[in-house]
Amino acid sequence: MKEQPEMLIVKDLTKTIKSAAGFFIILLLATSVVGCSASLQKGGMEMTKEISQADGEKAIPTAMTEYVKLNSGYDMPVLGLGTWTLSDDTAEESVYFAIKNGYRLIDTARYYNNEIGVGRGVRRAISEGVISREEIFVTSKVMPGDYRRPDAAIDDSLERLGLGYIDLMLVHQPGAGDEEVYKALERGVRAGKIRSIGISNYYTPEAFERINRIAEIVPAVVQNENHPFYQNKQLQEYLRQYGTVVEAWYPFGGRGNTQKVFQNETIKEIASRHGKTSAQIVLRWQIQDGYIVIPGSGNSQHIAENAAIFDFALSDDDMQQMKELNTNRRFENW
């Protein structure tokens, strides 16, 4: 194996320095060189990772390999990064950091106005050899403002992302023309622009069937608000017959509501038993309950925290306690 520059420096110095004092100087120089090298290799958000580990926290996982097989035949990671409210620049940094630390699912949408930044973050990771295009799963959505031009909207998203194809494309929400939008998504699949398709913000079996009855391709994913206070098991169980999975946006209840979830006494007690945070308990519960989760964040520490959920499991009793938190209460109305 080729020797690193810092090792060559040490070897050259040891040829000329014999004393114990000299050797001590060598160790100081080597440590300094290695430290400088590590700092140069880290930039932007990854510095948070370096600080957190220096404080004694667990190392951030480098790979998360739990997937669900979609009815389209493709594997979808069960944990991803949501990007709602992030600017292009913040989305780029957050996506890049998340990918470097194990995330393989990224969620965006035309409505979020950050597809360009998401695409930059993914392409940056690909160009550095962190991942290949096939290893990352990117979701976007056709927003209501584009329901009269869905085919063009798909092409626009493809151009903004710059990734060749979109892994999952969704109808963003019910609205006039949404059935035609779904048919456009099917055309996108046949044209090789999209791999899997689905719908978002359809909360009942009846709402799902309104799209499914005109579909030639059964929706692979329904992406809805889902958290401890709104679990909607009825829809999840209904969709099993089609092999359609539910993906949870706002797994923590959404901005302005997270503390209502995190400070819940049941969740706090479960977290204490496992030595985890409330956020980690919520995400672990949802994954064990068969959901895909996409917590959103532009904070590198939170992104790292959300990833550290694959080294423990909730007990049957834990899962039952989480189930009993359901009040069928949504925080949003779309």
Secondary structure, DSSP 8 states (H G I E B T S, - for coil): ----HHHHHHHHHHHH--SHHHHHHHHHHHHHHHHHHHHHH--TTHHHHHHHHHTT-----S----EEE-TTS-EEESB-EE-TT--HHHHHHHHHHHHHTT--EEE--GGGT-HHHHHHHHHHHHHTTS--GGG-EEEEEE-GGGTTSHHHHHHHHHHHHTSSSEEEEEE-S--TTHHHHHHHHHHHHHTTSEEEEEEES--SHHHHHHHHTT-SS--SEEEEE-BTTB--HHHHHHHGGGT-EEEEESTT--TTTHHHHHT-HHHHHHHHHHT--HHHHHHHHHHHTT-EE--B-S-HHHHHHHH--SS----HHHHHHHHTT-----S---
